[in-house]
Amino acid sequence: MVYAALERSMRARLGRECLYVPSCRLGLYVALRHFCPPGGRVLMSPVNDDVIFFVVLAAGLRPVQAPLRPHDATIDAAAVPEDVWRGLSAVLTTNLYGNPDPAPQLAARCAESGIALLEDAAHAIGSEIGGRPVGTYGDASVFSLSKHTGAKAGGFLAVRDPALRAGLERARDALLRPARAGAELAYALRPSAEAAVRGLRLAGAARAAMRLLGAVERQEIRMPLRPGGLKAATARAPALGPFHPWVRVDMHDYRLTPGRVRLRRTERLLGRLGTTLAAHRAGTEKLLATPWALATGPVQPLFRVPLLVADRDAAIAALARARVTTGYLYDPPLDDYAGAPFTDVSPAPEAARWFARHALPADPLRADVTLGVLRASGARPAPPYGD
């Protein structure tokens, strides 16, 4: 099997059957189609990547936005109304930035309700809760190799029931697009090109050129919703094709069959995961020991640490002057972004709004630079929630 080495590595980490997928978003689509009937309702976090929202819609499902805990944007299971629970087909966790959603409680409630728990562990490949890895509580979970490993491609769909593998593999293969020599060459050259841009301090100029060429699809934090086109696409769901303009954003190769170069590099980077996670944990510990960090609990090897600052945009600008790019922002929350035509809004939206407005996702691998900039700029912690 061409993906066997990668799948063995992840199976050893999770103790679950793992299926390689070219992207986390494609793996999530395959899982949603398998576990949820068309027209079903999926509880999810409103502080999430909009691509995931569009994947849920592409699967022919109705997103239902959950109430969140304000300081870490995890799902507040106890605040979900009973009538909402009764109408769900599944719960989709986010584990935002690596902070675990309450999977043990959600798994128990899903089992009681007879619905699927699906874990999006794209940010949480090294996180744990209840003494177990994130991604081992649900019926299925998806992982991204674009995050902690920096592979820029690939992921896994892990499942509780190994008997499901053959059917999920067929579903994945039916969605793949053939490998392309040009895409493999671009992938092979990308690390060297990015290093050259950084070394020559041309990152700003490169981004400006990309905008002029129309290659930047996000002018704001959220991509354009395009409600007319989205309504037409929704009428054709479940199907990925009509949602391609939304689901491909930031990763046009999300359905591409990987070639040897891509797979070999991914395998090499996955082999270094232990060292990478140790570095993320060390940086996370530094960032959590500051006035801007309000989350509590065990130190995890977070992908990003959500510092909570009073003026998030000013902090981003100060970091940019120090050549620190801030990504993975999810503001406004999805129910404010998409509205009632496309999602059930949260019964308690204020916590998500507060978090989205103040969260500054800090890269733990650049903790020292980030903290130096924030201190020098006089960045203030966010006001207490509810003030």
N, C-alpha and C positions, 0 to 999 in steps of 0.2 A: 504493500500500500504506500502511495506516495506521501501520505501525511502521517504515517505510522509513528515515526520518532517523536513528532510534536504531540501527537495524541497520547503516547505512552507517558511523556513527561507530565502532562497535565493530569492524566489519570492517577499517577502516583501522588500528585499534590492533593487531589480532591477525594480520591477513592470512589470516583464515579465514572461512568462511561462518558467519554468526551469525543465529540465530532468536530474536526477542524472546519472552520468557515472562513471565507476571505474577509469578512468584516463582522463586527458585533451586530450591526444593524440587520444584516442578512440573517444571521443566526436568530435574532429576536423575531423577525418576520416568520421564519420557519416554525419557531416555537408557538407563536401566537396562532398561526393557522392550524397547528396540530391540536392545541389544548382548548381553544375557544371556538364556539360556533359562530358563524357570521351573524352579525347583529348583536353580539354579546357586549357586555359592559365591563370595562377594565379600570379598576382603581389604580391610580398612579400619582406621582408627585407633580405638582405644578411648577416646581423649580427643577427643571430638567432640560436637556437639549431638545430643541424643537424638532430635530430629525427623528427622535424617538416618538414624539407625538404623531408625526406623519407616518411612521411605520405602523403604529397602532391603527390609524385610519386606513392605511393601505390593506391591513388584514381584515377590513370590513367590520371593525369594532368601534364602539363608542367610548372615548376616554371619559373617565370620571375623576375629577381632581380631588385629592385627599387633603384634609387638614394636616398641618405640619407642626412640629415643635420648632419654636423660633430660633434657637441658638445653633442648631445643626441641620435643620431642614429635613429631619427624618420624619417618616409618616407617624402621625399620632393616631394609632389604631383605636384607642379608647374614645376619640372624638368623632369617629365615623358614625353617623346616625344608623340606627337599626334598619330603617327602611332602605338605606343605601346598601347595606350588607346583603339584604334579601334580594336585591336586583342584580348582583354582580355575577360575572362568569369567571373572573380571575382577579388577582392582585399582582401588580408589577412593581417591585421595589426599584429604587434608584441607587441607594448606597452612595449618596452624593459625595464626591471627592475622596471616597473611601470610608466615610463615616457610616457604620452599618445601620440600616433600618432594623426595626425590632423583629427580626425574622422568626425567633421562637414563638412570639405571641401571634404574629401573622400566620405562621404555619398552623398553629393550633386552631385559629379562627377559620382559616380556609378549609381545614379538614372537617371541622364542625359543620361548615356550610356546604361541603361537597364541591368546592371550586378549586381551581389550580392556583398555586403560588409560583410565580415566575420571578427570578432574581436577575436584575440587570447589575452585573458585577464589573462593568467596564472600568470603573475607577477603583475597584476593591479587590484586586487579585491577591493582595497580601493581608487583607483585613480579616478579623475574626469576631465572632460574637457567641457567647455561651460556650466557649471552649472549642468551637468548630469554625472552619473557614466559611466566610461568606460565599454563598453559592451552593451550600450543601443542605439547605433546609427545604428548598422548593421542589416542585415536580421537575423543573428545568431551570437552568441558569445560563447566562451568556457572559463571556469574558472578551476583553479587547487586548490585543497585543500592540495596539498603537499607543498605549498609555505608558505603563511602567517600563516596559521593555524598550520602547522607542522604535519598534519595528516598522511603524507607519503602515502596517497592513496585518490582516489576519486576526483570528479570534477562535473561540470555542463555544460550542453548544454542549453543555453537560446535562445529563438526565439521570433521574433516580432509577428508572427502570431500564436496564440494559436491552430488554427485548424491543425497545422502541428504536434502537439505532438504525436498523435496516430501512425502516420507513422514513425516518428523518434524513438519512443519507440520500435516499432517492429524491426526496423533496428538495434538498439542497442542490443536488446535481441538475435537477430540472430547471433551476433558476440561474445556474452559472453561465457566464459568457466565456467564449474561448480565449485562451491566453494570447497575448499580442506581443510580438518581438519588440515593438516600439515602447510599449508600457514597461517591459522588463528592463530595457536599456535605460529609460528615464529613472526607474526605481534604483538601478545600480549606480547611476551617476549622482543621484540626489544628495547623499551624505557629503560627497566632495564639494558639490556646488554650494550647499548650505554652509559648509565650513569656510569656503572662500568668501562668501558674502559677509559672514561674521568677521572674518579676519580683516577684510578691507573696510569694515564698518559701513557697508552699503545696504544694510537691512531696510532702512527707511526709504532709500531710493528704489530698492527692488519692490517694496510694497506699493509705492506710488506708481511705478511702471505697470504693475499688475492691475491696479485700479483703472489706469488709462486704457489698458487693453481689454477691459471688461472681464478679466479673469477673477476678480474678487466678487463673490456672490453675496457677501454680507456688508452692507454699508453701515448697518447698526448692529446691536448685539443679536437681535432676532433677524432671521431672513424675512423678506417680504412675504406676507401671508397669501396674497393674491386670491381673495375669497371667491371670486367668480370661477376661476379655474379649479380651485380646490373643491367647490361644490360639485362641479362636473366630474372631477376625479372620484369623489366620494360615491357618486351614483354608480360608478363602474367597479367599486370594490366588492369583494376582495380581489386585488390584483396589484402587482408592483408597478407595472408599466405606466398606468396613468399618473402615478405619484413620483415618477422618476425625477421631474424637475425639483422636487422637494427633498426626496430621500438621498439623492446623490450629492447634495451640497457638502462641501469640505472633503469629499471622498468619491470621486467619479469612478474609481475602480472597485466599488464595494461589491460588485457581482463577478469580478474578473477571476477566472481560474489562475492560480498563481503558477509561475514558472520556477525553474530550479534556483535561479539567483535569489528570488524572493524567499523561497522556502529555506534555503541554506542560511541566509542572513537571519531569518526569523528564528531558526533553530539555535543558531549561535547566541543570539541575544536572550532567548528564553533560558539557555544554559547559565547565563549570568544573573538570573533573576534574584537569587539569594543575596548576592552582593548589592544589587540595586535596591532591594527592599530594605536592607540594613542602612543604606545611605538615606533613603526616604524617611525611615524611622528616626534617625538622628536629627535630620532637619526638622521633622515634625515636632520633636521634643523641644527644640529651640524656639520654634514659632509659638507653641502652646504656652510657653513660659513668659508670655508678654501680656500687656494690658489689652491688646486687641483680640485675644483669643478667649472666647466665652464657653466653648464646648468643654465637657468634662468626660471622664472615663479613661480607660487604658489607652496608652499611646499606641496608635496604629501606624503602619507605614503608608501614610496618606499620599494619594496622588497630588492633591492640592490641599492646603490648609486654609479653611475659610476664616480669615481674619475679618473682624467686624469693625468697620471704621465709620466715623460720622460723615465724612465727605469722600465717598468712594471714588468719584471721578477725579478729584484733586489728587488722591493717592495714586491712581493709575497714571496720571500725567507726570507726577514726580518720578515714578518708577520708569516711565518711558524715557525720561531725560537721562536716566542711568542705564539705558539700553536693556531694561527688563520689561518684557512684553507680558501683559496680563490677558490671559485667555480663560475660556470655560466660564464665562459669565452667562447667567440665565435670568435676565431681567427684561421685561416684566414676566411675572408668573404666567403659565400657559393659559389659564382661564381668562386673564386680562388680555393676553395676546390674541387668542383665537375667539373667545366669546361663546355665548350659548349656541350659536348655529352649529358649532363643531365639537363642543364638549359640555359636560355637566360641570358647572362651576363648584368650587369648594364651598362647603357649608360654613367654613370659618377661614376666610382668605387673608386676614390681616397678618398672620405670622409669616406666611410665604412672601407677602409684599415687603414686610420689614426686612426679612433675611435677604431677599433679592436686591433690595436697595442698598444694603450695607455690606454685603459679602465681598471680600477682596480675596480671590483664590491665589494663594501664595505658593510658589513652587518650593518644596522643602529642599531641593538641591541647590537653591539659591537663597537660602535662609539668611545668611550673613549680609549679603548685599541688600536684600529686601528690608531687613530690620534697620540697617544703617540709613537707608533712604527714608523710611517712615519716621525714624527718630529725628533726622535732620530737617524733615519737612514739617515737623510738629503735628503729624496726623493724630487726631483724637479718636478714642474708642467710640463706638456707636452709643447713642443714648440708650438707656434701659428700655427693653421692649415694653410697650404700653404707654410710654411717656408722650 
